[in-house]
Amino acid sequence: MKIGEAAAASGCHLETVRYYERIGLLPAPPRTSGGYRDYRPADVDRLRFVSRGRDLGFSLPEIRSLLRLAENEALSCQEVDQLARGHLKDIRTRLDDLQRMASELERVIHSCDGGECGQCTILETLRHAPASHP
């Protein structure tokens, strides 16, 4: 199948398919005599795997590792489990951070009285907030 068909079948954007080829997540498919890429069902499955990994928030290096592990059925699932657990821990940390940010932003928004910009509590909070990140 041509690239547009592979993109549609996998749910990936056409340019994303090209990008995944360029960075080596998807092997370059053979070309037809007319020079078109000729994708196989296995390529579409791989694109779906990568896309689903991205949907779950895995980074491209993590997906590369997962692909390597998925391609070798003799390997233990332990490495996949460790990678997924580490990723879940990172997600939970980000969720906690986002919750703290939302709470602080909500507090600042509620303290806004809608007055003049020169006395805006939201802008003042941004100007005078303690630096918490290096």
C-alpha positions in Angstrom: 0.0 0.0 0.0 1.1 3.6 -0.6 2.0 6.0 2.2 -1.4 7.7 2.2 -3.1 4.3 2.7 -0.7 3.3 5.4 -1.2 6.6 7.2 -5.0 6.2 7.0 -4.9 2.6 8.1 -2.7 3.4 11.1 -4.3 6.6 12.1 -1.0 8.5 11.7 -0.6 11.7 9.7 1.3 11.2 6.4 4.1 13.5 7.5 4.3 11.5 10.8 4.9 8.3 8.9 7.8 10.0 7.0 9.2 11.4 10.2 9.1 7.9 11.9 11.0 6.5 8.9 13.5 9.3 9.0 14.3 8.7 12.7 14.3 4.9 12.3 11.2 4.0 14.2 9.8 2.6 11.0 12.1 0.8 8.6 12.1 2.3 5.1 9.8 0.2 3.0 10.7 -1.2 -0.4 9.8 0.9 -3.4 7.6 0.0 -6.3 9.0 0.1 -9.8 7.3 3.6 -10.0 9.3 4.7 -7.0 6.4 4.7 -4.5 6.9 3.4 -1.0 5.2 0.0 -0.6 4.0 -0.5 2.9 3.0 -3.9 4.3 0.5 -4.7 7.0 3.4 -5.2 9.5 4.3 -1.6 8.9 0.8 -0.4 9.7 0.9 -2.5 12.9 4.2 -0.9 13.8 2.8 2.6 13.2 -0.2 1.8 15.4 2.1 0.5 18.1 4.1 3.8 17.9 1.0 5.9 17.8 -0.6 4.1 20.8 2.7 4.5 22.7 2.6 8.3 22.0 -1.1 8.4 23.1 0.1 6.9 26.4 2.8 9.6 26.7 5.8 7.4 26.0 8.8 9.4 24.6 10.2 8.3 21.3 13.3 6.8 22.9 11.0 4.8 25.2 9.0 3.6 22.2 12.2 2.6 20.5 13.0 0.5 23.6 9.5 -1.0 23.6 9.8 -1.9 19.9 13.1 -3.5 20.5 11.6 -5.5 23.4 8.5 -6.4 21.4 10.5 -7.7 18.5 12.4 -10.2 20.7 9.8 -12.6 22.2 12.6 -14.5 24.0 13.2 -11.5 26.3 11.5 -11.3 29.7 8.6 -8.9 30.2 10.4 -7.5 33.2 12.1 -4.8 31.2 8.8 -3.7 29.7 7.2 -3.7 33.1 10.0 -1.6 34.6 9.8 0.9 31.8 6.0 1.2 32.1 6.2 1.5 35.9 8.8 4.3 35.6 6.6 6.0 33.0 3.5 5.7 35.2 5.5 7.3 38.1 6.5 10.2 35.9 2.9 10.7 34.8 1.7 10.7 38.5 4.4 13.3 39.3 3.3 15.5 36.4 -0.3 15.1 37.5 0.6 16.2 41.1 2.5 19.2 39.6 -0.4 20.1 37.3 -2.8 19.9 40.3 -0.6 22.2 42.3 -0.4 24.6 39.4 -4.2 24.5 38.9 -4.8 25.2 42.5 -2.4 28.2 42.6 -3.8 29.6 39.4 -7.4 29.2 40.7 -6.4 31.0 43.9 -4.8 33.9 41.9 -7.8 34.1 39.6 -10.3 34.2 42.5 -8.2 37.0 44.1 -8.5 39.1 40.9 -11.0 42.0 41.3 -11.1 42.9 37.6 -9.5 46.3 38.2 -6.9 48.1 36.3 -4.0 46.2 34.7 -1.5 48.2 36.7 -2.9 46.7 39.9 -3.8 43.2 38.5 -3.3 40.6 41.2 -2.6 37.9 38.5 0.3 40.0 37.0 1.6 40.9 40.5 1.7 37.3 41.4 3.7 36.5 38.3 6.1 39.4 39.0 6.7 38.6 42.7 6.3 34.8 42.8 9.2 33.0 44.5 11.5 31.3 42.1 10.8 27.6 42.6 12.7 26.2 39.6 16.4 26.6 38.8 
